[in-house]
């Protein structure tokens, strides 16, 4: 067995060589979970264009803004938006304090655990659940409730924690953009206070770079302590036409890259990629994640009750948006 012993110096040398090899591989391929193909090629070409000093396509760093939807783009969204599952659990926990909920939809279905009934109420019903479960609570108390839920809750079919269901290829894309001077933002129909709890740890996106559906808030002094309390008043529905408005109000710069996965992202993609004048020659890129992998994730688009991709898919051909085929173009879906 003496021939198999490795001296400390040799072990350190081996570790250093392996690390050097891994760094070299990462440098040569910034998107290792993306298969060689049209989407990967177009993304790298776009980043190269806008970061090449002296080129006509060069974009200064402050203007390199990239916006990402969250549900179905950065993490999974089936069989129902994860925040919706959190809202249902919150409503059930608060049911005893609100006895009228047991007789009215969508609260009745939520309390009974009837997700089909909840989904039948549509976006209007989901909005009611979000307001009921997210308002009249101190901001820090709400954030802790989200954190506790994420630490324990598991997906009903995969059994994974929800933060384990982020997309590895998108994590690589975020890192690649930031390494090239981009500022990455989340622009989501999900609640801004919900996403801010995990966005920095999961995606490297700090709270101030999250734009989402927003409820009102007020300032209180509670026992001498400055406190923010969330109110049951919808300030911004950050979906569809609300996304460009949210970008304008929260970011203040028009993105040069937008990534989404559904019709709810179409207006954000339009706002990002359509030149407002003939003089605007800035390179712009729109990306749509197409869920085509029923084996590793889910396959859905035009008829889905969650993350419907119909009009945006048709418009992608006209606008030149990338339609990323998850099954064909991603070698890996979730982190190992």
NULUM-87956 format. One record per residue: residue in three letters; x negated, y, z negated of N, C-alpha, C in turn. Coordinates in pm, whole numbers, plus 50000, padded with zeros to 5 digits. Each point is the difference from the previous one (the first is absolute). Layout:
alaXYZXYZXYZ ...
This chain:
unk499184987950000500825012150000499145012750000 unk498654998549970499155011749992499965007650132 unk500144992450110499935006550132501165009350026 unk501074998849920501185008250023500065012149906 unk499015001049910499995011349908499625012750075 unk500675010949966499715012950063499485009549893 unk498795005450021499445009549906500815012950001 unk500005007649889500765012549992499705009450115 unk498735001550036499645009150108500614995250132 unk499994986650021500584994750122501525002150002 unk500624998249884501455002049991500385014450032 unk499245009549946500285014150027499825003150148 unk498964993950061499755002150142501164994650084 unk500494988149963501124994150072501245008749988 unk500315004949879501155008749978499875012750083 unk498795005650003499775012350075500214997750149 unk499514988650052500154997050142501474997950038 unk500734992949912501434997850026500755013349999 unk499695008449901500665013049990499695008650121 unk498734999850044499595007650117500754995350124 unk500164986750011500714994250114501465004450000 unk500635000049880501405004149989500175014750035 unk499065008449951500075014250031499825002650148 unk499084992550061499765001550143501224996150081 unk500664989149957501204995450069501125010349986 unk500165005749878501045010049977499755012450084 unk498705003850013499675011850078500284997950148 unk499744987950048500204997150142501464997750033 unk500824996149902501414997750023500805006249885 unk500465012350018500705006749892501404994449975 unk500514992250094501354994449988499964984850018 unk499374992849907499784985750019501264991450005 unk501105004749941501244992150004500845002850124 unk499535009150083500665003050127499304991950109 unk500764992250074499414992550110499625009550114 unk499004995850075499615008050116501195000750096 unk500405012050036501165001750087500305014650021 unk501115003150065500305013850038500185009549882 unk500614995349892500255009049886498695003749930 unk499204990149970498735002649933499125009050086 unk499954997150128499185007850093500485014550003 unk501325002050008500545013650009499755007949873 unk500124993549884499775006949873498555004649989 unk499074991150031498585003449990499645010950101 unk500554999250121499745010350100500545013649955 unk501174999949938500605012449952499125006349892 unk499594992049902499165005249892498675005150055 unk499444992950096498755004350063500185013450071 unk501125001450070500305012550072500035012149908 unk500734998749892500255011849916498865003149904 unk499024991149990498905002149906498675002750070 unk499995000950130498755002050075499715014950012 unk499015005149927499685014350005499665004450143 unk500505011650037499695005450132500944995450110 unk500754989449974500934995050101501245008850005 unk500635000550118501235007950015501124994449915 unk499894987349962501034993349920499755000849850 unk498915006749960499625000649859501065007449918 unk500324994449883500965006149909499295002549867 unk499975012349951499345002949871500624991849887 unk499204996749900500464991449891501295004749932 unk500155012949970501245004149933501264996850080 unk499874998550131501164997350085500204985150026 unk499134991849947500144985450021500954994449895 unk501275001850027501064995549909500664987650061 unk500094989349919500684987850043501094996849899 unk501214997550049501134997049912500464985550021 unk500344993549890500404986150002501334998349928 unk500944993350065501184995249929499524989549899 unk500834996949902499614989849901500684986650022 unk501334999549985500734987450012499934994550142 unk499444988050014499874993750131498805004650078 unk499275009949947498805005250068498754997449917 unk500055003549872498874997549911500224987749914 unk501274997149967500314987549931501314994550056 unk500344987949962501184993450056501285006749952 unk501124996550065501275006349965501194990450002 unk499774987550029501104990350006500064991949869 unk501174995049959501315001050066500735013049969 unk499415008449912500575013049967498855008749952 unk500135013250019498945008949955499664997349854 unk498724999149969499584996449866500495010049896 unk500055012650036500505009849906501494997749973 unk500704994750100501414996649978500164989249895 unk499094990250000500034989449899499735005849861 unk499065009549994499725006749873501235007749953 unk500675007050093501185008049964501124991049949 unk500184988350062501034990649956499734995649857 unk498754996749969499664995849865500215011349899 unk499695012350041500215011549912501495002149971 unk500824998650105501455001749983500554989449906 unk499544987850016500464989249911499595002849856 unk498825005349981499525002949865500775011649937 unk500515009250083500715011749949501514998250000 unk500484988150040501444997650018500805002249872 unk499484995749887500765001349875500265014649962 unk499105008950045500175014349971500915006850102 unk500344992650106500855005550106501084989950038 unk500984997849914501014989650022500815001850128 unk500145012250050500755002450123499344993450121 unk498694997649992499304993850112500534986150031 unk500524993049901500444986250022501244999250090 unk500605011550027501215000150082499805006850136 unk498855006150021499785007850121498784994950077 unk500115000150131498874996250085499135012350027 unk498714997950021499304987250009499504994849865 unk500355007249892499504996449867500484986149958 unk501264997150032500584987049962499194988650060 unk499695001050128499224989550066498594999149941 unk499415011549970498665000149942499984993149865 unk500985003149916500084994149867500194984950008 unk500784995550099500284985750018498914992850077 unk498995007250044498924993950076500404996150140 unk501035006350054500504997050134499325009250101 unk498864995650055499245008450091500735002250133 unk500814990250043500785001850123500995011549981 unk500615000549883500925010849969499305013449996 unk498785000249944499215012349995499685004750141 unk499544990750085499625003750136501215004150082 unk501164994549969501225003750073500385014549977 unk499495006049893500315014049971499185009550086 unk499014994550073499215008150092499065009749929 unk499485009650079499055009749946500665008749893 unk501295002950017500705008149902500034993149864 unk500254986950003500014992449876498634999349936 unk498964998050083498644999449947499605013449938 unk500425010950065499705013149944500635001649862 unk501254995249986500685000949870499244992149893 unk499524988050038499254991949904498695006849961 unk499345005950100498735006649972500205011849906 unk501035008050026500255011649915500374995549859 unk500884990049992500464995349869498874993949918 unk499094993250066498944992849928498745008249981 unk499865011250074498765007749997500145013549931 unk501255004349971500215013549946500274999949850 unk500045012249945500275001949857499004992549913 unk498765000250043498944993249927498735008450011 unk499195000049896498735007250005499084993650105 unk499285008550071499154995250110498994989549954 unk499405002249884499004990549951500634986949958 unk501225000749944500724987849962500354992050125 unk500435007150104500344993350126498764993450061 unk498905007150003498774994550057499564987549925 unk500155000049868499634988249921500924988350031 unk501305002850021500954989550035499644993650134 unk499585008250096499584994850131498744991449984 unk499045005149923498754992849978500254986449934 unk500874999949898500324987649931500684990150094 unk500905005050082500724991350095499034993850102 unk499125008250054499044995050099499054989749939 unk499735001349872499084990849933500614986249978 unk501344999449998500654987349966500894994350111 unk500635008650078500964995450102499304992750113 unk500714990350054499454992250113501024999350113 unk499484999150120500844999550118500854987449999 unk501295000950038500914988549988499664988150088 unk499255002050108499664988550087498524996349997 unk499115009849991498574996850002499454997249860 unk500665005249897499504998449864498825009149968 unk499615008550093498885009149977500465012449925 unk499075006449929500285013449951500165009150121 unk500835010149989500285008550116498755007250049 unk499115003649912498775006750042499014990450066 unk500284987049996499204990450075500504998450143 unk501125006750031500594998750132499745012450086 unk498885006549973499515010650088499304993250118 unk499905007150111499434994150121498505002550008 unk499234989350006498565001150009499545008350120 unk500544998050120499575008250114500245015049978 unk501075003449928500275014149977499055005949895 unk499614991849902499005004549904498705003350072 unk499634991650095498785002450078500145012650085 unk501175002150057500225012050082499915012749915 unk500594999749882499905011549910498545003149966 unk499254989749966498585001949966499215005350120 unk500294994650117499305004150123500265014750030 unk501255004249987500335014050027499325009249899 unk500074996349873499395008649897498485000850017 unk499394989050044498565000050024499635009350116 unk501005003650080499775008850115500675013749981 unk500145003949875500415013549970501495002750006 unk500814989650006501455001750000500515001149857 unk501085007549983500745000349875501274992050024 unk500224989749919501114990850022501145003049903 unk501225000650054501195002949921501034988850018 unk500784997649898501204991750011501185009450021 unk500824997050101501235007350025501104989650011 unk500764998349892500884988549987501415003949959 unk500954991850044501375001549952500144995649855 unk499014992949950499994995849859499825011949908 unk500334998149873499915010949903498585004349974 unk499775012950000498665005449982499424996149864 unk500835000249895499524996849865499724985149985 unk500704991850073499784985449998498664996750066 unk499785005450119498804996750078498745005549934 unk500125011749941498825006149938499414991649888 unk500774991249942499524991749890498904990450046 unk500144994550121499064989650044499195003650124 unk500285011350065499375003150128498485001449990 unk499515006049894498565002149991499264986949978 unk500514991749911499344987349973500144990450119 unk501165000050065500244990450108499425004450134 unk500055013150028499625004950133498865010150000 unk499615004749883499015010649996500595013650036 unk501335001349990500685012550032500475006349870 unk499465011649962500345006249871501425005449999 unk500575002449882501395004549989500335012450081 unk499035009350008500275012550072500084998050151 unk499664988050048500104997150143501144990250030 unk501005000149914501194991850020501195009250023 unk500714997950111501245007150031501114989650004 unk501075002449928501074990149996501325006449963 unk501044992049999501305004849959499895005749859 unk500545011949982499745007649877501295004049930 unk500054997349871501095004849916499585013149933 unk500995007549953499705012249928499334997149867 unk499465010449939499344998549871500095013249925 unk499884999149869500025012149918498924998949891 unk499625011449951499005000749893500715001649866 unk499594991849903500545000949865498865000049899 unk500255006149884499094998549887500684990349904 unk499474988049990500594989849915499124997949877 unk500535004449884499224999349876498655006850016 unk500015011250072498785007750019499094995050109 unk500424989450071499164994150106500585003650137 unk499195006150090500485003150135500384987150074 unk501224999750056500534987750060500745003150131 unk499804991550099500765000650124501084989349995 unk501235003950028501134990750000500574999250141 unk500154987850051500574997950132501515002149996 unk500535007050101501415003250004500734992450111 unk501314997749983500784992650101500435008750117 unk499015005950065500275009050112499004997150110 unk500484996550118499124996650111499455012850064 unk498695001649998499355011750058499554997450142 unk499454988250027499554996450133500214985150024 unk500744996750106500104986250046498944998350108 unk498894994249962498824999650088500064988150095 unk501025000050085500174989450098500515006350129 unk499644994150113500435004950131499665014950015 unk501025008650022499715014350020499395006449876 unk500154993549885499425005449878498494998949994 unk499424990850076498544998049993499215011950055 unk500335005450118499295012150044500195011649903 unk501195001249942500255010549902499114998049878 unk499904987549953499154997049886498545003150029 unk499564996850121498615002950040499765015049997 unk500955007450056499885014750003499965005749858 unk500904995249914500115005749866498884995949907 unk499554987450008499044994849904498555000550051 unk499814998250130498644999150053499565013350062 unk500875005850082499695013050058499154999650124 unk499644988250044499284998250126500684989150081 unk500035001750129500564989850087498994988750016 unk500394987549980499054988950013499534998350144 unk498864993350015499574995950135500174984950017 unk500394993249891500254985750007501144996549904 unk500934991850047501114995649916500214985150022 unk500284993049890500184985550006501314996449930 unk500854992450069501274995749941500374986250049 unk501254996149977500424986750044501474999450039 unk500735011149987501444999150023500555012750062 unk501294999850031500665011950053499975011549900 unk499864996749873499915010449899498745008350011 unk499024995250078498735007150019499935007250134 unk501034998750082499945005250137499765015050004 unk500715007649918499835014650003498615004149951 unk499424992549905498645002849957499014997650115 unk500234989450075499144997050114500165010650109 unk501225004550023500235010550098499305012949958 unk500195003949876499425012349946498474999850009 unk499434988349984498554998550000499425000050141 unk500654993250092499374997150130500425008750116 unk501175006249996500465007950114499395014049994 unk499255003650104499375013250007501075010850007 unk499805010749924500985010849997499805010150112 unk498874998950068499745008850114498974993450091 unk499905004950122499014994550094498585002949952 unk499855010149919498665003749950499514990549891 unk500914992349942499634990849892499414987350059 unk498694998849995499304988450056499444990949890 unk500425002249878499514992049888500374985350019 unk499044990749988500344985750007500954996449885 unk501024992150031500994996249899500334985250018 unk500294993449890500254985650007501194996149914 unk500944992750061501124994349928499874984849998 unk500254994049885499844985649982501264994249935 unk500504989050056501154993149942499614985549970 unk500194995849876499774986149961501254992150037 unk499844990350088501124991750046499954986649926 unk501004997249922500034987849918500444988150086 unk499014992250041500244988850092499574986749942 unk499574999849874499374988149943500904993649894 unk500884991250045500944993549908499304989949909 unk498824995550038499294989949921499235006349884 unk499265010550026499205006249895500725011349928 unk501055005350065500765010949938501454998750042 unk500525009450081501364999250054499975005050144 unk500974995450079500165004850137501355007050009 unk499995012850035501245007650008499765012850078 unk501055005250060499935013250064501395006050023 unk500624997550117501175007750042501254997849915 unk500184988449944501244997249928499814998849848 unk498835003249952499714998549858500775010249915 unk500484995549884500665009149906498985008149921 unk498744995750003498905007049935498925002450104 unk499515012250010498925002950093500374998150146 unk501195004150038500464998350138499095007550096 unk499514992850101499155005950103500684998250135 unk500635010450049500774999350124499665011950090 unk500515011749966499775011950082498525003850005 unk499324998649887498575003549996499184990650087 unk500414987350007499294990450085500175003750147 unk501205004050038500235004250138499215012750032 unk499985009349908499305012650023498494998450001 unk499504989349937498554997949995499404998950140 unk500744994550094499504998750138499875013650066 unk500985008649977500005013450058498915008749939 unk499794998649869499075008749929498584994749994 unk499824987450037498664994149989499624996249860 unk500994997949912499704995649864499534985550002 unk499064996749915499534986249988501084991649932 unk500334988750057500934990649939499184987949956 unk499654999749873499084989849948500764987149974 unk499664989750073500614986849983499324993049883 unk500694999449887499404994449879499474985850021 unk500774991850067499624986050020498774998750088 unk499945007850106498924998850097498765008149963 unk500195010949926498895009449985499415000649860 unk500644993349903499454999749865499544985849968 unk498734998449968499494986949961500374996749855 unk500345010049924500364998449859501095010049968 unk500984996249919501095009149966499795006049861 unk499974991549898499835004749863498574997549952 unk499535007849903498664997449944499934985949942 unk498824994450002499834986549944500215000549850 
